[in-house]
Amino acid sequence: MTSLSEATYGQRYQHGIDLIACIRTFSDYAPTNANLTIDSLEALLKQIDMANSDVTSRQNAIALGREKRNDGYYGDRGLKKRSAMIRDYLASLPEGRNSISFKSVQVSCQKLVNYQKSKSPKTEPTKKTSSQSETSFGSMLQQGKSILAIISALPVYAPTNADLRVDNFKAFLLDLEACNQTVAELQIALSQAIQNRAQLYEGDTGLRSRFTMIKSYVASTFSKQSAEYVQVLKVKY
């Protein structure tokens, strides 16, 4: 299904309101199909209005979740910065850059450098699958865990910078993991909300279908040459 902008969904909702205003002026409008009655159409539009608000709310929530997570990975006290500072601290120890611990952390830091901060997607996927950028956050976290394992096993590791201490770095990684999980859950909820809304617009008894059927009913009741049909035809989906 082609992705539509939020503005388009809003416009189609307004067109539904316009359609109701149009058919309300027809004194003999009395379809036998319950889905085509004014009351039924108003009920559908109420559902659509709520669905649009739900999608917008979830989009805002996931944007905030991603912003917080991005700061955790790319910010001034983020994973990439802390990992580089841990590497530099290891370089200051007696064995310096020749130590196995330094070289191992350096490998992780080099891998982290390859991950660049991605822009937020303009549209949200409708399938409950992880995008490449989402998978990258998991890979970056794994590099952080590798660094944690190295410094946890190093007796001489005692940095004065609190952010680099083993306990604090471990707690930091747990927070990052929680951020990943939060964003994943928000993404699933948003995808479901988008699918639910799509059904209200494009499903078998959705707004598009009702537009078509109402115009057919008006044509059959008043004829295609009638003023009523000409009027309803002007209301586009």
N, C-alpha and C positions, 0 to 999 in steps of 0.2 A: 504494500500500500504506500502511495506517495505521501511523504511527510508534508504536513500543512503547518503554517505558522499559527500562533495563537490568535493573531488578528483575523485570520480567515475563519477560525472557529467562532470567534465573536461575531463576525459579519453574518455567518450562516444562522447563528442564533437569532440575530436581529431580523433576518429575512423571514424566519419562522414567525416572529411577532408580527411582521408586516402581512404575512399570509393570513394569520388569524383576523387581523383588522379588516382585510379584504373580504374574506368569506362571511364575516359577521354582518356585512351589509346585504347579503343575499337572503331575502325573506323565505325562499323555498329551499334553503340549504338543509337537507335532512338525510345524510347518507346512512345506509343500512350497515355499512362496515364501521364497527365501533371505533377503529383506529383513526377514522377520518373525521370524527366529531370534533367540535371546538373544544369541548371539555377534555377529550383525550389528547388533543394536540397541545393544549395548555399544560397538561400534566407532564407530557414528554419534554416540553421546553423548560419546565421547572427542574426536571431531572438533569437536563443538559446544562442549565445554569449552575447547578450544584457540582456537576462533573467538571465543568470548566474551572470553577473555583478550587476544586480538589486538586486538579492537575497543577494549577498555578501555585498553590500552597506547597505541594510536594517538590515542585521545581525550585522554589525558594529555599526549602529545607536542604535539598541536596547541594545547592550552590554554596550554602553556608558550611555544610559538611566538607565539601571539597576544598573550600578556602582554608578551613582549619587544618585539614590534612596536608595541603600544599605547604603551609607554614611549617608543619612538623617535619617535612622532608627537605624543603628548599629554603626555609627561613634562616634568619641570622643565628638561631639556636637549633636549626634543623639537623636532620640526620647527616646530610652531606657535609655540613660545616663541622659538626661534632666529630665525625669520623676522620676528617682531615686533621683536626686538632689532636685527636688520639694518636694518629700516625706521627705527628710532629713531636708529641711528648715522648713516644717510644724512641724517636731519633735522638732525644736528649739523654737517654740512659747510657750507661757505660758501653754496651755493645753497639749502640747507635744503629746506623742504617745497615749494619752487617748482621743484625740479629734476625732470627727466624720470625719472631713476632712482628718486627717492623715490616719485613718483606711480605708477610701474610696480610697484614692490615693494608699495606700499600696496594696489594692486588684488589682487595675489596674497594678501596677508595677509587682506584682506576675504573672499576666496573660501575661505581656510583656516578662517576663523571659522565658516563655514556647516557645516563638518564636525564633528559631535559624536561623542564616544567611544560606540560601541555596545556593548550587553551581548552576552556570548557566547550563541549560540543554544542553547536547551535540547535541541534535537534536531539531528542533522546531516543535510543533504540527501543523498539517495542518487544524484542525478544529478551528473555531472561538469561542472557549470556554475558560473560565478562569481556569488555573491550580490551584491546592491546594495552592501552594506557593503564587500565585497572590492574591487569596482570603485572605490569611493570612495578607498581607499588608493592606488590607481594614479593617480587624479586629484590627490590631495594631493601625491604625489611629483612629478608634473609641474609643479605650482606651485613646488615647491622647485627644480626644474631651471631654471625660468624666472628665479627669483631669482638662481641661480648664474650664469646667462648675463649678467645685468645687472651684478652686482658684478665679474665677471671682466673686463668691458670698461671698468671704471672705474679710471683711473690713480690717482686720489686715495683709493681705498678702502684704508684701512690701520687697521683696528680693533685696539685693544689686547686685546680679549677674544679668546682663542685659538679659541673655538668659532665665532666669526664670520668668521675668516680664510678666504680663498678655498679654499686647499688642504684645510683641515680640514672646511669645509662640503661640499666635493666628496666627500671620503672618507666623511663622514657620510651623504650621499645614496646613495652606493654601498652602504653598510651597510643602509640602509632598503630599497633595491631588492632586496638579498639576502634580507632578512627577508620581503618580499612573496613572493619566489619560494619560499622555504622553506615558508611557510604554504600556498601554493598546492599544492605537491607533497605536503605532509602531508594536505591536504584530499582530494586525489585518492586517496591511499593509504587514508585512512579510509573514503571512500565505497565503494571497492572491497571493503574488509574487511566493511563493513556489508552489501553485496550478497551476498558470499560466504556470510556467516552466514545471511542470509535464506533462501538456497537450502537450507541444512541444516535449517532449521525448516519452511519453507513450500513447498519444491520438490516435484516429483512423487514423489520417494522420501524426502522429508524427514520430520521427526518428527511433524508433524500427520497426514500421510498414513498413516504407520505406526501411529499410535494408532488411526485409524479401521479400518484393515485388520486389525489384531490383534484388535480387538473383534469384527469380522465373523467372523474365523477361530474365535474362542472360541465365538461363537454357533452356528456351523455344526458345530463339533466336540462341544460339550457341551450345546447348546440354550440358548435365551434364558431358560428356566426354571431353569437349573442354578445351583448355588452359585458355580461358576467365573465364569459370565457376570455374575452380580450383583456379584461381587468386582471384576472387571476394569472394570465399568461405573462403579464409584466413583472410579476413577483418571481425573481430568479432565486434558485437555491444558492 
